[in-house]
Amino acid sequence: MPTAPTPAIHLAGLRLDRGARTILRDIDLLVPRGSITAVLGPSGCGKSTLLSALTGELRPAAGTLEVFGTPVPHRQRELLALRKSIGVLLQGNGLLTDLTVAENVALPLRTHTRLAEPLVRRLVDFKLNAVGLRTAADLYPRELSGGMARRVALARALALDPPLMLYDEPLTGLDPIASGVIMSLIERLGRTLGLTSVIVSHHVRETLPIADRVLVLANGGMVFSGTPAELEASDDLLLRQFLRGEPDGPIAFDGGAARREAA
């Protein structure tokens, strides 16, 4: 009988703390290779904290966290090696303003490989073409629209061909058209390249259509894990409140939550 493939991400009994405060507890999750998983929840619920744990920036207070069958290491050398296999699309893009679009995309290749410069330029051209921005190679970030900047950041995140992509609020600050373009790119590139994708977002309607699995975080823990269809069909009052954007319900609105999470 064939052995089931090792999941891309495996969390078991995970607890994440910030100082003396527990942000998330009892998180269990299996992310199959090649899948798109959406991590949803209100602001301040711990979504970005979970990403910090996946990249090794935050050590779990309890439980296990494995990426491609290996526990996330603590030693710097091993952690840097793991991070080469993880592409991260940052919420604020993180583009360097004094570098051109092409130079931004080339940065990971020049930093982490010894590829000849002609090959670097060819790979940059390929990545920019994949996100529809080949003609923008010589522009600077200040000359880009919000949607274009997000696509450049996506091309840079893909520069090293990572098998795992993490998207931190990929639609923040984008208009509906740019949001549609970004979500379409995430789905198309993920399916075409066989990537495993984890999308952290509070944009429910834009994210659910491309997701295979959904995890909902709220009130310090995981309140749902299943398919988008199962989430839509749920009668749970907390999930209904989140999906409908209702101000009153089991999820308490606290304007300081996001600030405490970042502390």
Long-range contacts (C-beta under 8 A, 24 or more apart in sequence): 5-32, 5-33, 6-33, 6-68, 6-69, 7-31, 7-32, 7-33, 7-66, 7-69, 8-32, 8-33, 8-34, 8-35, 8-67, 8-68, 8-163, 8-164, 8-196, 9-54, 9-66, 9-67, 9-164, 9-196, 9-198, 10-64, 10-65, 10-66, 10-69, 11-63, 11-64, 11-65, 11-66, 12-63, 12-64, 13-62, 13-63, 13-64, 14-53, 14-60, 14-62, 14-63, 14-64, 14-65, 15-60, 15-61, 15-62, 15-63, 16-46, 16-49, 16-50, 16-52, 16-53, 16-58, 16-60, 16-61, 17-61, 18-49, 18-58, 18-260, 18-261, 18-263, 19-263, 21-260, 22-61, 22-220, 23-49, 23-220, 23-261, 24-49, 24-50, 24-217, 24-220, 24-221, 24-222, 25-220, 25-221, 26-221, 26-222, 27-63, 27-221, 27-222, 28-222, 28-225, 29-215, 29-222, 29-225, 31-196, 31-198, 31-213, 32-196, 32-212, 32-213, 33-163, 33-194, 33-196, 34-194, 34-195, 34-196, 35-196, 35-197, 35-212, 35-213, 36-186, 36-187, 36-190, 36-197, 36-199, 36-210, 36-211, 36-212, 36-213, 37-196, 37-197, 37-198, 37-199, 37-211, 37-212, 37-213, 37-214, 37-215, 38-199, 38-201, 38-207, 38-208, 38-211, 38-213, 38-214, 38-215, 38-228, 39-198, 39-199, 39-200, 39-201, 39-215, 39-217, 40-201, 40-202, 40-204, 40-207, 40-214, 40-215, 40-216, 40-217, 40-242, 41-202, 41-216, 41-217, 41-218, 41-242, 42-202, 42-218, 42-242, 42-251, 42-253, 42-257, 43-202, 43-257, 43-258, 44-254, 44-256, 44-257, 44-258, 44-259, 44-260, 44-261, 45-217, 45-218, 45-219, 45-220, 45-257, 45-261, 46-217, 46-220, 46-261, 47-169, 47-200, 47-201, 47-202, 47-217, 48-168, 48-169, 48-200, 48-261, 48-262, 49-261, 50-200, 50-217, 51-88, 51-166, 51-168, 51-198, 51-200, 54-86, 54-166, 54-198, 55-83, 55-86, 55-88, 55-166, 56-82, 56-83, 67-164, 68-163, 68-164, 84-112, 84-160, 84-162, 85-162, 85-163, 85-164, 86-162, 86-164, 86-165, 86-166, 87-157, 87-158, 87-159, 87-160, 87-162, 87-164, 87-165, 87-166, 88-157, 88-165, 88-166, 88-168, 89-150, 89-153, 89-154, 89-157, 89-165, 89-166, 89-167, 89-168, 89-170, 90-153, 90-168, 91-168, 91-169, 91-170, 91-172, 92-172, 93-141, 93-149, 93-150, 93-152, 93-153, 94-153, 95-141, 95-149, 95-152, 95-153, 95-156, 96-141, 97-140, 97-141, 97-142, 98-140, 99-140, 99-141, 100-137, 100-138, 100-139, 100-140, 101-128, 101-133, 101-136, 101-137, 101-138, 101-139, 101-140, 101-141, 101-144, 101-152, 102-128, 102-137, 102-138, 104-141, 104-152, 104-156, 105-152, 105-155, 105-156, 105-159, 106-159, 107-156, 107-159, 108-156, 108-159, 108-160, 109-159, 109-160, 112-160, 113-160, 123-159, 124-155, 124-159, 127-155, 127-156, 127-158, 127-159, 128-152, 128-155, 130-155, 130-158, 130-189, 131-155, 131-185, 132-185, 145-178, 146-173, 146-174, 146-175, 146-178, 147-174, 147-175, 147-177, 147-178, 147-181, 147-182, 150-174, 150-178, 150-182, 151-181, 151-182, 151-185, 154-182, 154-185, 154-186, 154-189, 158-189, 158-193, 161-193, 162-195, 163-194, 163-195, 163-196, 164-195, 164-196, 164-197, 164-198, 165-190, 165-195, 165-196, 165-197, 165-198, 166-197, 166-198, 166-200, 167-197, 167-198, 167-199, 167-200, 167-201, 168-200, 169-200, 169-201, 169-202, 169-203, 170-199, 170-201, 171-201, 171-203, 171-206, 179-203, 179-206, 180-206, 183-207, 183-209, 183-210, 186-210, 204-242, 204-243, 208-232, 216-242, 218-242, 218-250, 218-251, 219-250, 219-251, 219-252
